[in-house]
Amino acid sequence: MEKTSKSPLKSILTIVISLAFAGFFLWLALRGLDFKVIKQSLAKANYLWVLLASVFGLLAYWFRAIRWNLMLEPMGHRISNSNSLWSISFGYLMNLTIPRSGEVARATALYGVEKVPVDKSFGTIILERVVDLICMLCFLGLTLLFKYEAILSFYENSGVTINPNKILFVLAVLIGGTVLFFAFKKKLANVPFLGKIVNFIDGIFQGLTTIFKLKQKGKFIVYTLGIWICYYFAAYLVCFALPETSAFTFADGFFIIVVGTLGMIIPASGGIGAYNLAMKYGFMALFISVGKSADLGGEMGLTYSFISLPLQIVIMLVMGLISIPMLAKARNEAASKKEFY
C-alpha cells in the first residue's frame, strides 16, 4: 500500500514542477511585449504553410517507426511498423503529461503488443537519442558555418553560460561508471536484488550496441536523414506563414531548428514557455544579424512559436490519442493468437 500511495504523489509533484517551469519561462518570454502586434501577425498568417509543415511532422513519426524496427532486428525482434508507430505516438503523448516519461512508456507499450523486453527496447531508445544528438550537432555545424553572427547574438542575449569543467566531470563519471559496471558485472549479477538491476542495465547496453549489428545500415542512414529532413521542413515552412519571416533562407532554417531543439530540452510540459523563450531570443538574434530591430525579432519569434509549438502539440495529441485504442486492439489480437495456439 505504501508504494501505491507514493507513486501518484511523485507523478503529481513532477507535473507541478514541470508546469512551474513552463509558467516561469512563458512569463520570461511574454514580459514587456506588445500583444497587439502578435495578435495582428497571427491573424494575417497563411496557415496553408502550417498545414504543409504538419505533413512533414507526421512523416517524421513514420520514418522513426520504421527505423526503430531496424534497430530491434539484430536482437531477434521483428515487429510490425504499425505497432512501432503507435508505441512511439503513445510515448510522445506521455511526454506531454510528465516530461521524459515517454521513453519508458514507449518501451512498455511495445512490450504489451510485441513482447520485446523493456530493457532492450529502452536501450535502442537511448541509442536513438545519441543518434539524434549527432544529427543535431550536424545542424549546429551548418549553423556555425552559415549563421555564426546569429549564434553569437543568441548566446549573448540568452545569458546561457557553459562550464567546461562540469561537462568534463559528467563525462568522467559516465565513463568511470561504465568501466566499473563491466568489470564487476558478473559478480553483481549473483547478488540478490542487485542482480535484477544489473541485468536491466545489461539489457540497455545490448540495445545500445545494436548499431554495430545492424543488418541494413544503408536503410538506417536513409531513415535517419528522412527524420531530420522532415524536422527541418516542419520547422522551416512555418516561417513562410508570416510575411515578416517569409524571406528567411535555408541557413535561417538550420538556426531555427537548433534553437528550437535547445528550447525543447528543458523539462517543461510540452516545451511550453521554454520553446517560446528560445524562439524569442533566436529570432531576435536573426533580426539583429541582418540589421533589423531586435524588438520586432522578439515579437516575430513569439508569433512563430505560437504557431509552431501548438502544431507540434496537436500532432502529439492526435497521434497519441489514436494510439491508445490501436495499441489496445493490437494487445487483444496478440492475446487471442496466443490462446488459439
C-alpha positions as CSV (number, residue, x, y, z in Angstrom):
1,M,0.0,0.0,0.0
2,E,2.9,2.4,0.7
3,K,4.2,2.1,-2.8
4,T,0.9,2.9,-4.4
5,S,0.4,6.0,-2.3
6,K,3.8,7.4,-3.1
7,S,3.7,6.8,-6.9
8,P,0.7,9.1,-7.6
9,L,2.2,11.8,-5.3
10,K,5.5,11.6,-7.2
11,S,3.7,11.9,-10.5
12,I,1.7,14.8,-9.4
13,L,4.8,16.6,-8.0
14,T,6.6,16.0,-11.3
15,I,3.7,17.5,-13.2
16,V,3.5,20.5,-10.9
17,I,7.3,21.2,-11.2
18,S,7.0,20.8,-15.0
19,L,4.1,23.3,-15.1
20,A,6.0,25.7,-12.9
21,F,8.9,25.5,-15.3
22,A,6.5,26.2,-18.2
23,G,4.9,29.1,-16.4
24,F,8.2,30.7,-15.4
25,F,9.7,30.5,-18.9
26,L,6.4,31.7,-20.5
27,W,6.4,34.7,-18.2
28,L,10.0,35.5,-19.2
29,A,9.1,35.2,-22.9
30,L,6.0,37.4,-22.7
31,R,7.0,40.2,-20.4
32,G,7.3,43.6,-21.9
33,L,5.9,42.7,-25.3
34,D,3.1,44.3,-27.4
35,F,0.5,41.6,-27.7
36,K,-1.4,43.6,-30.3
37,V,1.5,43.1,-32.8
38,I,1.5,39.4,-32.2
39,K,-2.3,39.2,-32.5
40,Q,-2.2,41.0,-35.8
41,S,0.6,38.8,-37.1
42,L,-1.4,35.6,-36.2
43,A,-4.5,37.0,-37.9
44,K,-2.8,37.6,-41.2
45,A,-0.7,34.4,-41.2
46,N,-1.1,32.0,-44.2
47,Y,-2.0,28.7,-42.5
48,L,-1.6,26.6,-45.7
49,W,2.1,26.6,-45.0
50,V,1.4,25.4,-41.4
51,L,-0.7,22.5,-42.9
52,L,2.2,21.6,-45.2
53,A,4.6,21.7,-42.3
54,S,2.3,19.2,-40.4
55,V,2.7,16.7,-43.2
56,F,6.4,16.6,-42.6
57,G,5.8,16.4,-38.9
58,L,3.7,13.3,-39.4
59,L,6.2,11.8,-41.9
60,A,8.9,12.0,-39.2
61,Y,6.8,9.7,-37.0
62,W,6.6,7.1,-39.8
63,F,10.3,7.2,-40.6
64,R,11.1,6.9,-36.9
65,A,8.8,3.9,-36.5
66,I,10.5,2.1,-39.4
67,R,14.0,2.9,-38.2
68,W,13.1,1.6,-34.7
69,N,12.2,-1.7,-36.3
70,L,15.6,-1.9,-38.0
71,M,17.3,-1.3,-34.6
72,L,15.3,-4.1,-32.9
73,E,16.0,-6.6,-35.6
74,P,19.6,-7.5,-34.6
75,M,18.2,-8.7,-31.2
76,G,15.9,-11.1,-32.9
77,H,12.7,-8.9,-32.7
78,R,10.9,-8.3,-35.9
79,I,7.9,-6.0,-35.0
80,S,5.2,-4.5,-37.2
81,N,5.7,-1.0,-38.3
82,S,2.2,-0.1,-37.1
83,N,2.9,-1.3,-33.5
84,S,6.2,0.6,-33.7
85,L,4.4,3.8,-34.8
86,W,1.6,3.6,-32.1
87,S,4.2,2.9,-29.3
88,I,6.2,5.9,-30.4
89,S,3.0,8.0,-30.5
90,F,1.9,6.9,-27.0
91,G,5.4,7.8,-25.7
92,Y,5.1,11.3,-27.1
93,L,1.7,11.7,-25.5
94,M,3.1,10.7,-22.1
95,N,5.8,13.3,-22.5
96,L,3.1,16.0,-22.6
97,T,2.0,14.9,-19.1
98,I,5.3,14.0,-17.4
99,P,8.4,15.2,-19.2
100,R,10.9,12.4,-20.1
101,S,8.3,9.7,-19.1
102,G,7.7,8.9,-22.8
103,E,10.7,6.8,-23.3
104,V,9.7,4.3,-20.6
105,A,6.0,4.5,-21.7
106,R,7.0,3.7,-25.3
107,A,9.1,0.7,-24.3
108,T,6.3,-0.6,-22.0
109,A,3.7,-0.1,-24.8
110,L,5.8,-2.1,-27.2
111,Y,6.2,-4.9,-24.7
112,G,2.4,-5.1,-24.4
113,V,1.9,-5.7,-28.1
114,E,5.2,-7.3,-29.3
115,K,6.7,-8.8,-26.0
116,V,10.1,-7.1,-26.7
117,P,11.9,-6.9,-23.3
118,V,11.6,-3.3,-21.9
119,D,15.4,-3.1,-21.1
120,K,16.4,-4.0,-24.7
121,S,13.9,-1.7,-26.4
122,F,14.8,1.1,-23.9
123,G,18.5,0.6,-24.9
124,T,17.6,1.3,-28.5
125,I,15.6,4.4,-27.5
126,I,18.7,5.7,-25.7
127,L,20.7,4.9,-28.9
128,E,18.1,6.9,-30.8
129,R,18.8,9.9,-28.6
130,V,22.5,9.6,-29.2
131,V,21.9,9.5,-33.0
132,D,19.6,12.4,-32.7
133,L,22.2,14.3,-30.8
134,I,24.8,13.7,-33.5
135,C,22.3,14.9,-36.1
136,M,21.6,18.0,-34.1
137,L,25.3,18.7,-33.8
138,C,25.5,18.4,-37.7
139,F,22.8,21.1,-37.9
140,L,24.7,23.2,-35.3
141,G,27.8,22.8,-37.5
142,L,25.9,24.1,-40.5
143,T,24.5,26.9,-38.4
144,L,28.0,27.9,-37.3
145,L,29.1,27.8,-40.9
146,F,26.4,30.0,-42.3
147,K,24.9,31.9,-39.3
148,Y,27.8,32.4,-37.0
149,E,26.8,36.0,-36.2
150,A,23.3,34.9,-35.3
151,I,24.6,32.1,-33.0
152,L,26.9,34.7,-31.2
153,S,24.0,37.1,-30.8
154,F,21.7,34.3,-29.4
155,Y,24.4,33.3,-26.9
156,E,24.8,36.9,-25.7
157,N,21.1,37.6,-25.4
158,S,20.1,34.3,-23.8
159,G,22.5,34.7,-20.9
160,V,23.5,31.0,-21.2
161,T,26.9,30.1,-19.8
162,I,28.8,26.8,-20.4
163,N,31.2,25.5,-17.7
164,P,33.6,23.1,-19.4
165,N,34.8,21.7,-16.1
166,K,31.2,20.4,-15.3
167,I,30.9,18.8,-18.7
168,L,34.3,17.0,-18.2
169,F,33.2,15.9,-14.7
170,V,30.0,14.4,-16.0
171,L,31.8,12.6,-18.9
172,A,34.4,11.2,-16.4
173,V,31.6,9.9,-14.1
174,L,29.8,8.2,-17.0
175,I,33.0,6.6,-18.4
176,G,34.2,5.5,-15.0
177,G,30.7,4.1,-14.1
178,T,30.6,2.2,-17.4
179,V,34.1,0.7,-16.8
180,L,33.2,-0.4,-13.2
181,F,29.9,-1.9,-14.4
182,F,31.5,-4.2,-16.9
183,A,34.4,-5.0,-14.6
184,F,32.1,-6.2,-11.8
185,K,29.0,-7.2,-13.8
186,K,29.3,-11.0,-13.3
187,K,29.9,-10.7,-9.5
188,L,27.0,-8.2,-9.1
189,A,24.6,-10.4,-11.2
190,N,24.6,-13.0,-8.4
191,V,23.7,-10.5,-5.6
192,P,20.0,-10.6,-4.6
193,F,18.1,-7.5,-5.9
194,L,21.2,-6.0,-7.4
195,G,21.2,-8.8,-10.0
196,K,17.9,-7.6,-11.4
197,I,19.3,-4.1,-11.8
198,V,22.5,-5.4,-13.4
199,N,20.5,-7.5,-15.9
200,F,18.3,-4.5,-16.7
201,I,21.3,-2.2,-17.3
202,D,23.0,-5.0,-19.3
203,G,19.8,-5.2,-21.5
204,I,20.1,-1.4,-22.1
205,F,23.7,-1.9,-23.2
206,Q,22.6,-4.6,-25.6
207,G,20.1,-2.2,-27.1
208,L,22.8,0.5,-27.4
209,T,25.2,-1.9,-29.2
210,T,22.6,-2.8,-31.9
211,I,24.0,0.0,-34.1
212,F,27.1,-2.2,-34.7
213,K,25.0,-5.2,-35.6
214,L,22.5,-3.5,-38.0
215,K,21.7,-5.7,-41.0
216,Q,20.5,-2.8,-43.1
217,K,22.9,0.1,-42.3
218,G,22.0,1.9,-45.5
219,K,18.3,2.0,-44.7
220,F,19.1,3.1,-41.2
221,I,21.1,6.1,-42.5
222,V,18.3,6.9,-45.1
223,Y,15.6,6.9,-42.5
224,T,17.7,8.9,-40.1
225,L,18.2,11.5,-42.8
226,G,14.5,11.3,-43.6
227,I,13.6,12.0,-39.9
228,W,15.7,15.1,-39.7
229,I,14.9,16.5,-43.1
230,C,11.2,16.2,-42.0
231,Y,12.0,18.0,-38.8
232,Y,13.8,20.7,-40.8
233,F,10.9,21.4,-43.1
234,A,8.3,21.1,-40.3
235,A,10.2,24.0,-38.6
236,Y,11.2,26.0,-41.7
237,L,8.0,26.0,-43.7
238,V,6.1,27.7,-40.8
239,C,8.3,30.8,-41.5
240,F,6.6,31.3,-44.8
241,A,3.2,31.7,-43.0
242,L,4.4,35.1,-41.7
243,P,5.1,38.0,-44.0
244,E,7.9,39.2,-41.8
245,T,9.8,35.9,-41.9
246,S,8.9,34.6,-45.4
247,A,12.2,35.8,-46.7
248,F,14.2,33.5,-44.3
249,T,16.8,31.4,-46.1
250,F,17.7,27.7,-45.8
251,A,20.5,28.8,-43.4
252,D,18.0,30.5,-41.2
253,G,16.1,27.2,-41.1
254,F,19.2,25.5,-39.7
255,F,19.4,28.1,-36.9
256,I,15.7,27.8,-36.1
257,I,15.8,24.0,-35.7
258,V,18.9,24.2,-33.4
259,V,17.4,26.9,-31.2
260,G,14.0,25.1,-31.1
261,T,15.7,21.8,-30.1
262,L,17.5,23.6,-27.3
263,G,14.2,25.0,-26.1
264,M,12.6,21.6,-26.1
265,I,15.4,20.0,-24.0
266,I,14.2,21.9,-20.8
267,P,11.7,19.7,-18.8
268,A,8.7,22.0,-19.2
269,S,5.3,20.5,-20.1
270,G,5.2,20.1,-23.9
271,G,8.1,22.6,-24.2
272,I,5.7,25.4,-23.3
273,G,7.5,28.6,-22.2
274,A,11.0,27.3,-22.8
275,Y,10.4,26.8,-26.5
276,N,8.7,30.2,-26.7
277,L,11.6,31.9,-25.0
278,A,14.1,30.2,-27.2
279,M,12.3,31.3,-30.3
280,K,12.1,34.9,-29.0
281,Y,15.8,35.1,-28.4
282,G,16.5,33.1,-31.6
283,F,14.5,35.4,-33.9
284,M,16.0,38.5,-32.1
285,A,19.4,37.2,-33.0
286,L,18.4,36.5,-36.6
287,F,17.0,40.0,-37.0
288,I,20.0,41.7,-35.3
289,S,22.4,39.7,-37.7
290,V,20.7,41.3,-40.7
291,G,20.5,44.8,-39.2
292,K,16.8,44.7,-38.2
293,S,15.0,45.6,-35.0
294,A,15.6,43.2,-32.1
295,D,12.2,44.0,-30.6
296,L,10.5,43.1,-33.9
297,G,12.5,39.9,-34.0
298,G,11.3,39.0,-30.5
299,E,7.7,39.7,-31.4
300,M,8.1,37.6,-34.6
301,G,9.8,34.8,-32.7
302,L,6.9,34.6,-30.2
303,T,4.4,34.7,-33.1
304,Y,6.3,31.9,-34.8
305,S,6.3,29.9,-31.5
306,F,2.5,30.4,-31.1
307,I,2.1,28.7,-34.4
308,S,4.8,26.1,-34.4
309,L,4.5,24.8,-30.8
310,P,0.7,24.3,-30.9
311,L,1.2,22.5,-34.2
312,Q,3.7,20.0,-32.6
313,I,1.4,19.6,-29.5
314,V,-1.7,18.9,-31.7
315,I,0.2,16.3,-33.7
316,M,1.3,14.7,-30.4
317,L,-2.2,14.7,-29.0
318,V,-3.9,13.4,-32.2
319,M,-1.4,10.6,-32.8
320,G,-1.2,9.8,-29.1
321,L,-5.0,9.6,-28.6
322,I,-5.3,7.4,-31.7
323,S,-2.5,5.2,-30.4
324,I,-4.5,4.2,-27.2
325,P,-7.3,2.2,-29.0
326,M,-4.8,1.0,-31.7
327,L,-2.5,-0.5,-29.0
328,A,-5.4,-2.0,-27.1
329,K,-6.6,-3.6,-30.3
330,A,-3.1,-5.0,-31.0
331,R,-2.8,-6.3,-27.4
332,N,-6.2,-8.1,-27.8
333,E,-5.2,-9.6,-31.1
334,A,-1.8,-10.8,-29.7
335,A,-3.7,-12.4,-26.7
336,S,-6.2,-14.1,-28.9
337,K,-3.5,-15.6,-31.1
338,K,-1.7,-16.9,-28.0
339,E,-4.9,-18.5,-26.7
340,F,-5.6,-20.1,-30.1
341,Y,-2.2,-21.7,-30.4
